[in-house]
Structure formats: structure tokens, C-alpha cells
Amino acid sequence: CLDLVGTPSTFGMPSRRNDYPRANDLYVQRLLDAGAVVVGKTNVPQALIYNESSNALYGRTNNPWDTARTPGGSSGGEGAIIAAGGSPLGLGTDIGGSLRLPAAFCGIVSLKPTSPRTHDYSRFSEQSFEFGPIASVVGPMARDVADLALTVQLIGTLSHPRLPSPQPLGDPNAVDVSKLRVGFFTHDGLMQPSPAVARAVREAAAILRAAGAQVTEWTPPDLRQAAALYVRLLTANGASLFRAALAHDKAEPQIAALYWLAQRSRRTVQRIRCALVLLRQMKFAEQLGNVGFSAEDAQHFSAEADGYRQAFAAAMARADGGPLDVVLSPACFSPAWPHGASRELITGGAYCIVYNLLGYPAGVVPVTRVRPGEAIARPRSLDIVDMAARRVDIGSAGLPVGVQVAARPWQEHVALAAMQVIQDEVRKREDYPTMMREGGESVGE
């Protein structure tokens, strides 16, 4: 999706197979100017919409840890090639976890910077998402936290005439982690975390505590509200953002049903929702309750989102032990999904998307792998979302598990410093999730 002269910018859509740019994306050019060598461009989902990396133009990208599973999306191709050792680092975009989910699924690191530090200037994103309450950003993916810091240093100072100038980047090496106040949570109230996912967050919290940080369990403001606002803002007005993107392409199976429903009237959606409740499809009915709204409704939701941002900041300020600097949580409720699971799972919870709604910087660092005793099945259910989650856990032993590390706006260096401490410790452990032989230097070194 990021322009590179000589290669098409397809966004995974056959209608754009011959869309060759006249200039490089600004962030791509920054890396080229610094001496980067581009190995290639990697796969994404159609129009960057869902959490897999498959499309009708290039087919399906597999997770290198288990080819029956997805590397995530939208930056899943990038996550897969970095995890497999085909490239040391790369760029992706993130409007709903598209950098962080692939990192968690593939056992690598990534960082979504503060919005709008690295606003996504790509032609499709600029046209479709403009400067709404939820904006796409560009960020790095790599195998080493030092490489994330290097890349953010290179791309994180661009300015835009309609956006506030980015605040100066801090130095992760100057952060005293022992003085940080850290909060953590394991459950978003929407999707029960897999055992290994909850364990990984607690292990990361213990690592920071051992490093001297003040660590406490913390409950964020209602994440159900955050998830509802996110979906409502992106699908209001008949999902016009995505309708424009898919004007010349058939919607892929992973999003076809939700895309169709988002274009129905609110009355029709409510009738379908009532039918789903009668069929005991409670989770899908809840998700459906967030689509079918008008453009006028979106203005109300935008104001509500502002209120949520204020409540979240206040909750961080009032946390036990003093204002929080860092929040640890899952990036997703589970390890990597089987191919096709995004038809039922859609967002994977509010874990990632809350930081797109807030605009806060958030990264992912691998912590562990699923242990055999943790690859257990959830209880059987008539709910198709719960059953999809059950299928994810079955056979997941050995898959990587990452932890999300978020910080306050413009505090990327604080998140990176915490991620570095976690990475340094988990690399000493036998269950550290890497496909690469250790001992080589990182790009940042």
C-alpha cells in the first residue's frame, strides 16, 4: 500500500494491478535516503480491511510458524517475511491493529506511533480516511526493538500543513525504567484471553517490576464502549469509506457479510440483530449493533469519542500509585488465527483498536510461546464467535505470544524503553519466540 516507484500500489485489489506511482511514499523515501535497500513489497488484505493477508490478486500469505494460520493483517505479509528471516525490518500501516496483530501473530516487534506523528499519506488512505477521528498511521516492524527506535527516528518528524507538528522524539536510552509507573490488564470485557496470552502479560509486568518499575493491575474505562465507537465511526454512512475503496472489486469472503450489512438501513440491521439474538448469536448481534448508522450519527459518535479519550487519560492519571506512564495488555485475545477466522472474529477484541481511537503510541514485543497445556479448547457454544475462538486455541501449542505496550501521546520513547527491557529478559528464556538463530547484530547496531 506504500508507494514505491516501479511497483504497483494495489491494496490487494485486482482493479489496481496497474496502479504504478510517480513518486515514492514519503516514509519510503526517508528510508531510501538513509541507505535502506528495498527487498520487496508484501501482501495485505483487500483494501487493508481485515485481520488476514489474502486477496484475489496475490492469494494467501501463511504464518511461518504454522502455514494453516494467518500472519494477521493488514501488514501480515511484512510480519511473515520478517519473522521468517527474509527481511530485517519494514513499514506497515495501522488503523486498527494492522502493525500490532501481525507482530503478535508472527513473534516480532512493531510500533504504532502517536497519531498524527506518522500520518498515513498513501493515496488511498489520504483520500478515504482523510483526517477523521480515527486516522491511519505508518510504523515499523522488525525483530529487534532497537530497529524500531532507529526507524521511528528516521520517519517520525515529517510535518503536514493541516496537522499539528509532531513533538520532538525522545531517546529510549535516556528513559529510567525503574522510575516508570506501569498498569496492566488482561481482559477487555469482550473476548476472553487465551491462557498463554494472559500469562504473557503478567510475565511482562513481572519483568518491569523486577527492573524497578512500579507495577499495578489496572482497569481501563469501558473497552466495550471503545470498541463500539470505533466500529460505528468507521462504518457510518453505509460504510462509505470502504464502499469507495471497493467500487471496482468484489468484497472478499472475510468481510462480505459485514460489508453488506453496513450498507443496510438501521431498521433492517435491527431486525437482523433481533433474529441473531433469537438464534443465540449474542456476540455477532452485539457487533451488528454498531453498524447501520448515518453520517449525522457519526458526528455524535465523534463527540462521544472525545469524551472517552478524556476519561481514559483521567483514569491513567488517577491510577493507584500515581499517574501511569505505560499500560501493558494483550494485543489480541489469542495467538494466530486459522485462515478464514476473521469472518467471525472481525476485530479480535478491543485490545488494539482502543489505541487507534485514542491515538496513543503502542507497540508489541514477543514474550513467550503457547505451552502444550495452554492449547486447550474453550467450552462448546452455539455462538459462532465463541466457536471460532475455540478453533483458534486448539492446536496452538508452540505459537508465539506478544504483549502490547502503550504509552501516553508523543511518548514513543517510553514505550520503546519498556519494550527493550522486556525483550532483553525474555531472550534469555527457552520459550522466547524466534525463528532466527540468535547472536547476529541488529540493523540498529
C-alpha positions as CSV (number, residue, x, y, z in Angstrom):
1,C,0.0,0.0,0.0
2,L,3.0,2.3,0.3
3,D,4.2,3.8,-3.0
4,L,7.5,2.6,-4.4
5,V,8.3,3.7,-8.0
6,G,8.4,0.7,-10.3
7,T,5.9,-1.4,-8.3
8,P,2.1,-1.2,-8.3
9,S,0.2,0.0,-5.2
10,T,-2.7,-2.5,-5.4
11,F,-4.0,-2.5,-1.8
12,G,-4.8,-6.2,-2.6
13,M,-7.3,-5.3,-5.3
14,P,-7.2,-6.6,-8.9
15,S,-8.6,-3.3,-10.2
16,R,-5.4,-1.6,-9.1
17,R,-3.0,-4.1,-10.5
18,N,-1.6,-1.5,-12.9
19,D,-1.6,1.4,-10.5
20,Y,2.1,2.5,-10.7
21,P,3.0,5.6,-8.6
22,R,5.0,8.5,-10.0
23,A,6.8,9.1,-6.7
24,N,7.8,7.2,-3.6
25,D,5.8,7.4,-0.4
26,L,7.3,10.0,1.9
27,Y,8.3,7.4,4.6
28,V,9.7,5.0,2.0
29,Q,11.8,7.9,0.6
30,R,13.1,8.7,4.1
31,L,14.4,5.1,4.5
32,L,15.9,5.2,1.0
33,D,17.6,8.4,1.7
34,A,19.1,6.8,4.8
35,G,20.6,4.0,2.7
36,A,17.8,1.3,3.0
37,V,17.7,-1.4,0.4
38,V,14.2,-2.4,-0.5
39,V,13.8,-6.2,-0.8
40,G,10.2,-6.1,-1.9
41,K,6.6,-5.3,-1.1
42,T,4.5,-7.8,0.8
43,N,0.9,-8.9,0.9
44,V,-2.1,-7.3,2.5
45,P,-5.8,-8.0,2.8
46,Q,-8.2,-6.4,0.3
47,A,-8.3,-2.7,0.9
48,L,-6.5,-3.3,4.2
49,I,-9.8,-4.0,5.9
50,Y,-9.5,-7.3,7.8
51,N,-7.0,-9.2,10.0
52,E,-5.6,-11.6,7.4
53,S,-3.4,-11.1,4.4
54,S,-5.2,-12.7,1.5
55,N,-6.8,-11.2,-1.6
56,A,-8.0,-12.1,-5.1
57,L,-4.9,-10.6,-6.7
58,Y,-2.0,-12.3,-4.9
59,G,-3.6,-15.1,-2.9
60,R,-2.9,-16.0,0.7
61,T,0.1,-15.4,2.9
62,N,0.8,-18.1,5.5
63,N,2.1,-17.7,9.0
64,P,5.7,-19.1,9.1
65,W,5.1,-20.7,12.5
66,D,2.1,-22.7,11.1
67,T,1.1,-22.5,7.5
68,A,-2.5,-23.4,8.4
69,R,-2.7,-20.0,10.2
70,T,-2.7,-16.4,9.1
71,P,0.1,-13.9,9.9
72,G,-2.6,-11.3,10.5
73,G,-3.3,-8.1,8.7
74,S,-3.2,-5.7,7.3
75,S,0.6,-5.8,7.5
76,G,0.7,-9.6,7.6
77,G,2.9,-10.1,4.6
78,E,5.5,-7.9,6.3
79,G,5.2,-9.7,9.6
80,A,5.7,-13.1,7.9
81,I,8.8,-12.2,5.9
82,I,10.4,-10.5,8.9
83,A,9.7,-13.5,11.2
84,A,11.0,-15.9,8.6
85,G,14.3,-14.0,8.2
86,G,13.6,-12.7,4.7
87,S,14.0,-9.0,5.8
88,P,15.3,-7.3,9.0
89,L,12.6,-4.6,9.1
90,G,9.8,-3.0,7.2
91,L,7.0,-0.5,7.2
92,G,3.3,-1.1,7.5
93,T,0.1,0.9,8.3
94,D,-2.2,0.7,11.3
95,I,-5.8,1.9,11.7
96,G,-7.0,-0.9,13.8
97,G,-4.0,-3.1,14.9
98,S,-2.6,-3.7,11.4
99,L,1.0,-3.4,12.7
100,R,0.5,-4.9,16.1
101,L,-1.6,-8.0,15.3
102,P,0.9,-9.3,12.7
103,A,3.7,-8.7,15.2
104,A,1.9,-10.7,17.9
105,F,0.9,-13.5,15.5
106,C,4.4,-13.8,14.0
107,G,6.6,-13.3,17.0
108,I,8.3,-10.0,16.0
109,V,8.2,-6.4,17.3
110,S,6.3,-3.4,15.9
111,L,5.3,0.1,16.9
112,K,2.2,2.2,16.1
113,P,3.4,5.8,16.7
114,T,1.2,8.6,18.1
115,S,-1.4,9.8,15.7
116,P,-0.6,12.0,13.8
117,R,3.2,11.7,14.2
118,T,3.4,9.4,11.2
119,H,0.1,10.1,9.4
120,D,-0.5,7.8,6.5
121,Y,0.0,9.8,3.4
122,S,-0.7,6.9,1.0
123,R,-3.0,7.9,-1.8
124,F,-5.8,5.5,-0.8
125,S,-5.7,6.3,2.9
126,E,-5.4,10.1,2.3
127,Q,-8.5,10.0,0.1
128,S,-10.6,7.6,2.1
129,F,-9.9,8.3,5.7
130,E,-8.8,11.9,5.4
131,F,-8.3,13.4,8.9
132,G,-11.3,11.9,10.7
133,P,-11.4,10.8,14.4
134,I,-9.6,7.6,13.6
135,A,-6.6,8.0,11.3
136,S,-4.2,5.5,9.7
137,V,-0.5,5.8,10.7
138,V,2.7,4.3,9.3
139,G,5.0,2.4,11.6
140,P,8.0,0.0,11.7
141,M,8.1,-3.8,12.1
142,A,11.3,-5.6,13.0
143,R,12.9,-8.4,15.0
144,D,14.6,-6.0,17.5
145,V,13.3,-3.1,19.5
146,A,16.5,-1.1,18.6
147,D,15.5,-1.3,14.9
148,L,12.0,0.2,15.7
149,A,13.7,3.1,17.5
150,L,16.0,3.7,14.6
151,T,13.2,3.6,12.1
152,V,10.9,5.9,14.1
153,Q,13.8,8.4,14.4
154,L,14.1,8.4,10.6
155,I,10.4,8.8,9.7
156,G,8.8,10.4,12.8
157,T,9.5,14.1,12.1
158,L,7.5,14.8,8.9
159,S,5.0,17.7,9.1
160,H,1.8,18.4,7.3
161,P,0.1,21.7,6.6
162,R,-3.2,20.6,8.2
163,L,-1.9,18.7,11.1
164,P,-0.1,19.8,14.3
165,S,3.7,19.5,14.0
166,P,5.0,16.3,15.7
167,Q,6.5,16.8,19.1
168,P,10.2,16.0,19.3
169,L,11.1,12.3,19.6
170,G,12.6,11.3,22.9
171,D,15.5,9.0,23.4
172,P,14.6,5.5,24.7
173,N,18.1,5.1,26.1
174,A,17.5,8.1,28.4
175,V,14.5,6.6,30.0
176,D,15.0,5.2,33.5
177,V,12.6,2.3,33.5
178,S,12.9,1.9,37.3
179,K,11.0,5.2,37.7
180,L,8.1,4.2,35.4
181,R,4.6,3.6,36.7
182,V,3.1,0.7,34.8
183,G,-0.5,-0.6,34.7
184,F,-1.7,-3.8,33.2
185,F,-4.9,-5.7,32.3
186,T,-5.6,-9.0,30.7
187,H,-9.3,-8.9,29.7
188,D,-11.1,-6.3,27.6
189,G,-14.6,-7.5,28.6
190,L,-15.3,-8.6,25.1
191,M,-13.0,-11.6,24.3
192,Q,-11.7,-13.9,27.0
193,P,-7.9,-14.1,26.6
194,S,-6.3,-17.5,25.9
195,P,-4.3,-18.8,28.9
196,A,-0.9,-18.1,27.2
197,V,-2.0,-14.5,26.4
198,A,-2.9,-13.7,30.0
199,R,0.2,-15.3,31.2
200,A,2.4,-13.3,28.8
201,V,1.0,-10.0,30.1
202,R,1.7,-11.0,33.7
203,E,5.2,-12.1,32.9
204,A,5.9,-8.8,31.1
205,A,4.6,-7.0,34.2
206,A,6.8,-9.0,36.4
207,I,9.9,-8.2,34.3
208,L,9.2,-4.5,34.6
209,R,8.6,-4.9,38.3
210,A,12.0,-6.7,38.7
211,A,13.6,-3.8,36.8
212,G,12.3,-1.4,39.5
213,A,9.2,-0.1,37.9
214,Q,6.1,0.4,40.0
215,V,3.6,-2.1,38.6
216,T,-0.1,-2.4,39.4
217,E,-3.1,-4.2,37.9
218,W,-5.4,-1.5,36.3
219,T,-8.9,-1.4,34.8
220,P,-9.3,1.0,31.9
221,P,-12.6,2.7,31.1
222,D,-15.2,0.5,29.5
223,L,-13.5,-1.1,26.5
224,R,-16.8,-2.2,25.1
225,Q,-17.7,1.5,24.6
226,A,-14.3,2.0,22.9
227,A,-14.9,-0.9,20.5
228,A,-18.4,0.2,19.7
229,L,-17.3,3.8,19.0
230,Y,-14.5,2.5,16.7
231,V,-16.8,0.4,14.6
232,R,-19.5,3.0,14.5
233,L,-17.2,5.7,13.3
234,L,-15.6,3.6,10.5
235,T,-18.9,2.1,9.2
236,A,-21.2,5.1,9.5
237,N,-23.0,6.4,6.4
238,G,-23.3,3.0,4.8
239,A,-19.6,2.2,5.2
240,S,-18.8,4.9,2.6
241,L,-15.1,4.7,3.3
242,F,-14.9,1.1,2.3
243,R,-17.6,1.4,-0.4
244,A,-15.4,3.9,-2.3
245,A,-12.4,1.6,-1.9
246,L,-14.3,-1.5,-3.2
247,A,-16.1,0.3,-6.0
248,H,-14.5,-1.8,-8.7
249,D,-13.8,-5.1,-6.8
250,K,-16.0,-7.8,-5.2
251,A,-15.7,-8.0,-1.4
252,E,-13.6,-10.9,-0.1
253,P,-15.4,-13.6,1.9
254,Q,-13.9,-12.4,5.2
255,I,-15.7,-9.1,5.0
256,A,-18.6,-9.7,2.6
257,A,-21.3,-10.2,5.2
258,L,-20.3,-7.3,7.4
259,Y,-19.8,-5.0,4.4
260,W,-23.3,-5.8,3.1
261,L,-24.8,-5.3,6.5
262,A,-23.1,-1.9,6.9
263,Q,-24.9,-0.6,3.9
264,R,-28.4,-1.6,5.1
265,S,-30.7,0.8,6.9
266,R,-30.7,1.0,10.7
267,R,-34.2,-0.6,10.8
268,T,-33.1,-3.5,8.6
269,V,-30.0,-4.0,10.8
270,Q,-32.0,-4.1,13.9
271,R,-34.4,-6.7,12.5
272,I,-31.4,-8.9,11.6
273,R,-29.9,-8.3,15.0
274,C,-33.2,-9.5,16.7
275,A,-33.1,-12.6,14.6
276,L,-29.5,-13.3,15.7
277,V,-30.4,-12.9,19.3
278,L,-33.2,-15.5,18.9
279,L,-30.6,-17.8,17.4
280,R,-28.3,-17.2,20.4
281,Q,-25.6,-15.5,18.3
282,M,-25.1,-12.9,21.0
283,K,-21.6,-11.7,20.1
284,F,-22.3,-11.2,16.4
285,A,-25.6,-9.5,17.4
286,E,-23.6,-7.1,19.6
287,Q,-21.1,-6.4,16.8
288,L,-24.1,-5.8,14.5
289,G,-25.4,-3.2,16.9
290,N,-22.6,-1.0,15.8
291,V,-23.4,-0.7,12.1
292,G,-26.1,1.0,10.1
293,F,-25.7,4.5,11.4
294,S,-25.9,7.7,9.4
295,A,-23.4,10.5,8.8
296,E,-25.2,12.6,11.3
297,D,-24.9,9.8,13.9
298,A,-21.1,9.9,13.2
299,Q,-20.9,13.4,14.4
300,H,-22.4,12.4,17.7
301,F,-20.1,9.4,18.0
302,S,-17.1,11.7,17.3
303,A,-18.1,13.8,20.3
304,E,-18.5,10.7,22.4
305,A,-15.1,9.5,21.3
306,D,-13.6,12.8,22.6
307,G,-15.3,12.1,25.9
308,Y,-13.9,8.6,26.0
309,R,-10.4,10.0,25.4
310,Q,-10.8,12.3,28.3
311,A,-12.0,9.5,30.5
312,F,-9.1,7.3,29.6
313,A,-6.5,10.0,30.3
314,A,-8.2,10.7,33.6
315,A,-8.1,7.0,34.5
316,M,-4.4,6.8,33.8
317,A,-3.8,9.9,35.9
318,R,-5.8,8.6,38.9
319,A,-4.3,5.1,38.9
320,D,-3.1,3.6,42.2
321,G,0.4,4.7,43.0
322,G,0.3,7.8,40.7
323,P,-0.2,8.6,37.1
324,L,0.6,5.7,34.7
325,D,3.4,6.0,32.1
326,V,2.9,2.6,30.5
327,V,0.0,0.2,30.0
328,L,0.5,-3.5,29.3
329,S,-2.2,-5.6,27.7
330,P,-2.8,-8.3,25.1
331,A,-2.5,-7.3,21.5
332,C,-5.2,-9.9,20.7
333,F,-7.2,-12.3,22.8
334,S,-5.4,-15.3,21.2
335,P,-2.4,-16.4,19.2
336,A,-2.5,-16.5,15.4
337,W,-5.9,-17.4,13.9
338,P,-6.6,-20.2,11.4
339,H,-7.1,-18.9,7.8
340,G,-10.6,-17.6,7.4
341,A,-11.3,-17.0,11.0
342,S,-11.7,-13.2,10.6
343,R,-15.1,-13.8,9.1
344,E,-16.4,-14.5,12.6
345,L,-13.8,-12.8,14.8
346,I,-13.5,-9.5,12.9
347,T,-11.6,-7.3,15.4
348,G,-10.3,-9.8,17.9
349,G,-11.5,-7.6,20.8
350,A,-10.8,-4.0,21.8
351,Y,-7.2,-4.6,22.8
352,C,-5.6,-2.9,19.8
353,I,-8.4,-0.7,18.4
354,V,-8.7,1.3,21.7
355,Y,-5.3,2.9,20.9
356,N,-6.4,3.8,17.4
357,L,-9.4,5.5,18.9
358,L,-7.2,7.3,21.5
359,G,-4.3,8.0,19.1
360,Y,-1.8,6.7,21.7
361,P,1.5,5.1,20.7
362,A,1.5,1.3,21.2
363,G,3.9,-1.5,20.3
364,V,4.1,-5.2,20.6
365,V,7.0,-7.3,21.9
366,P,7.2,-11.1,21.8
367,V,7.3,-12.7,25.3
368,T,6.6,-16.4,25.1
369,R,5.1,-19.3,23.2
370,V,1.9,-21.3,23.9
371,R,2.6,-24.2,26.1
372,P,1.0,-27.6,25.4
373,G,-1.2,-27.4,28.4
374,E,-2.4,-24.0,27.3
375,A,-3.6,-25.1,23.9
376,I,-6.9,-26.0,25.5
377,A,-10.4,-25.8,23.9
378,R,-12.8,-23.2,25.2
379,P,-16.3,-24.6,26.2
380,R,-18.5,-25.6,23.3
381,S,-21.1,-22.9,22.4
382,L,-23.8,-22.2,19.9
383,D,-22.3,-18.8,19.4
384,I,-20.3,-18.7,16.1
385,V,-17.8,-16.2,17.5
386,D,-17.1,-18.3,20.6
387,M,-16.7,-21.4,18.4
388,A,-14.2,-19.5,16.1
389,A,-12.2,-18.6,19.3
390,R,-12.3,-22.3,20.3
391,R,-10.9,-23.3,17.0
392,V,-8.0,-20.8,17.4
393,D,-6.9,-22.3,20.7
394,I,-7.0,-25.9,19.5
395,G,-3.6,-26.9,18.2
396,S,-2.0,-23.6,19.1
397,A,0.9,-25.0,21.1
398,G,4.3,-23.5,20.1
399,L,2.8,-20.4,18.6
400,P,4.3,-17.0,19.6
401,V,2.6,-14.7,22.0
402,G,3.3,-11.0,22.2
403,V,2.4,-8.3,24.7
404,Q,1.2,-4.8,23.8
405,V,3.0,-1.9,25.4
406,A,1.2,1.5,25.2
407,A,2.3,4.9,26.4
408,R,1.0,8.5,26.6
409,P,0.7,10.6,23.4
410,W,4.1,11.5,22.0
411,Q,5.9,9.2,24.4
412,E,7.1,6.6,21.9
413,H,10.5,6.5,23.6
414,V,8.9,5.4,26.9
415,A,7.1,2.5,25.2
416,L,10.3,1.5,23.4
417,A,12.3,1.6,26.6
418,A,9.9,-0.7,28.4
419,M,9.8,-3.0,25.3
420,Q,13.6,-3.1,25.3
421,V,13.7,-4.2,28.9
422,I,11.1,-6.9,28.3
423,Q,12.9,-8.1,25.1
424,D,16.3,-8.3,26.9
425,E,14.9,-10.5,29.6
426,V,12.7,-12.9,27.5
427,R,15.6,-13.5,25.1
428,K,17.3,-15.4,27.9
429,R,14.4,-17.9,28.2
430,E,13.9,-21.2,26.4
431,D,10.4,-20.3,25.2
432,Y,11.4,-17.0,23.6
433,P,9.6,-17.0,20.3
434,T,12.1,-16.6,17.4
435,M,12.7,-18.5,14.2
436,M,16.1,-16.9,13.9
437,R,19.4,-18.1,15.3
438,E,20.5,-15.6,18.0
439,G,23.8,-13.8,18.1
440,G,23.6,-11.6,15.0
441,E,23.7,-7.8,15.2
442,S,20.5,-5.9,14.6
443,V,20.2,-3.2,12.0
444,G,20.1,-0.6,14.7
445,E,23.5,-1.6,15.9
